[in-house]
Each structure stands twice: as structure tokens, then as C-alpha cells.
Amino acid sequence: MIEIYRIESVASEEAGGGVLRRIMVRADSLDKAKERARKVFSLARRPQSRDPEIESVRVLNGAGYEVFSISTRD
């Protein structure tokens, strides 16, 4: 069953916190949404990225509950 997941890039507290970017992903499993979130996180943490202040990326399901997150502290 296909579900819509929301992937949010969250800024660090030093950069003001809050959601910097939000994308919607249609996937048939949570694992595929997690894989996409890991890719978003790795691309955002690259030195040449325009958003180097990203501290974490989180995945929310269709009901708005956080089902996965990855941060610089992991």
C-alpha cells in the first residue's frame, strides 16, 4: 500500500531551529522513505551544500507522527 511521507530538514539551534525544507514522498514502505531521508541528509551535510546548518532530517507518516529521524549527533 502506498503511503505519503513527509521528509523535513531541520536547522540547528544556533541557526534558529525549525524546518528549513519539506518534501513529500510517495512510497510503498517505510524503508524506502528512510532511504530517501538518508540521501537528503547526506546531501545537505556536504560542504558545498547551500544548507550546511541542517542538524537533522525526520520522516513523518501521513498522520503527522515522526517515524524516523537522523541527526548529526547519531
C-alpha positions as CSV (number, residue, x, y, z in Angstrom):
1,M,0.0,0.0,0.0
2,I,1.4,3.4,-1.0
3,E,1.6,6.0,1.7
4,I,2.7,9.6,1.6
5,Y,5.6,10.5,3.9
6,R,6.9,14.0,4.7
7,I,10.6,14.4,5.0
8,E,11.7,17.6,6.8
9,S,15.2,19.1,7.1
10,V,15.6,20.8,10.5
11,A,18.0,23.5,11.3
12,S,20.3,23.6,14.3
13,E,19.5,25.7,17.3
14,E,22.4,28.0,16.5
15,A,20.8,28.7,13.1
16,G,17.4,29.4,14.7
17,G,15.9,25.9,14.6
18,G,12.8,25.0,12.7
19,V,12.0,23.3,9.4
20,L,14.1,24.5,6.5
21,R,12.8,22.3,3.8
22,R,9.9,19.8,3.4
23,I,9.4,17.3,0.7
24,M,6.6,14.8,0.2
25,V,7.4,11.3,-0.8
26,R,5.1,8.5,-2.0
27,A,6.5,5.1,-1.1
28,D,5.1,1.6,-0.6
29,S,7.2,1.0,2.5
30,L,8.8,2.9,5.4
31,D,12.2,1.6,4.4
32,K,12.1,3.4,1.1
33,A,11.2,6.6,2.9
34,K,14.1,6.1,5.3
35,E,16.5,5.6,2.4
36,R,15.3,8.8,0.8
37,A,15.7,10.7,4.1
38,R,19.3,9.4,4.5
39,K,20.1,10.6,1.0
40,V,18.6,14.1,1.8
41,F,20.7,14.2,5.0
42,S,23.9,13.2,3.3
43,L,23.4,15.7,0.5
44,A,22.6,18.5,3.0
45,R,25.7,17.8,5.1
46,R,28.1,18.2,2.2
47,P,30.4,21.2,2.4
48,Q,29.2,22.7,-0.9
49,S,25.5,22.4,0.2
50,R,23.6,25.6,0.4
51,D,22.1,24.5,3.8
52,P,25.1,23.5,5.9
53,E,23.3,24.4,9.1
54,I,21.0,21.3,8.9
55,E,21.1,19.3,12.1
56,S,18.6,16.6,11.4
57,V,16.2,15.1,9.0
58,R,13.0,13.5,10.1
59,V,10.3,11.4,8.4
60,L,6.6,11.8,9.3
61,N,3.9,9.5,8.2
62,G,0.5,10.6,6.7
63,A,-0.9,11.2,10.2
64,G,1.9,13.5,11.1
65,Y,3.8,11.2,13.5
66,E,7.5,11.1,13.4
67,V,8.5,7.5,12.4
68,F,12.2,8.1,11.7
69,S,14.9,10.7,12.3
70,I,18.6,11.0,11.7
71,S,20.8,13.8,13.2
72,T,24.4,14.9,13.4
73,R,24.5,13.5,16.9
74,D,23.9,9.9,15.6
